[in-house]
Amino acid sequence: MDKSLSDFEKLLDEERAALKAGHLEAIRGISEQRDALLGRISTDGSDAAHLQRVQEKARRNSVLMEAFRDGIKSAMRRIGEVQKAAGPIASYGAKGDPREIGNTRPNWEHKA
């Protein structure tokens, strides 16, 4: 059995755990290690069942990575919506000139 393939499989397991826990920094480091290790893997003489297991883990992690990415995009979009809602409302005055109604700068600082 190729040691590189076994190491790659272990990294995939670590990556899955980091994805499920939301550890962004760990994911970045694991991805770099995984990419470096990928070039050293030799499938010659490897057990077909082992190769299939590693391939399934890689596919499973890819699905998790997409969900993770989509979750971050959704959170960023929601933060933008909240920030926009906290700002002023664009309107027009009696003479048709543009004006802003309400707070012109969101004030997130609350003092007691």
GIGI-V808742 format. One record per backbone hydrogen bond with DSSP energy under -1.0 kcal/mol. CO is the residue of the C=O (numbers start at 1). NH is the residue of the N-H. Records with the same first field share a line. If there is no record, write none. Layout:
CO->NH / NH
This chain:
2->6
3->7
4->8
5->9
6->10
7->11
8->12
9->13
10->14
11->15
12->16
13->17
14->18
15->19
16->20
17->21
18->22 / 23
22->24
23->27
24->28
25->29
26->30
27->31
28->32
29->33
30->34
31->35
32->36
33->37
34->38
37->40
43->46
47->51
48->52
49->53
50->54
51->55
52->56
53->57
54->58
55->59
56->60
57->61
58->62
59->63
60->64
61->65
62->66
63->67
64->68
65->69
66->70
67->71
68->72
69->73
70->74
71->75
72->76
73->77
74->78
75->79
76->80
77->81
78->82
79->83
80->84
81->85
82->86
89->101
91->99
93->96
97->93
99->91
101->89
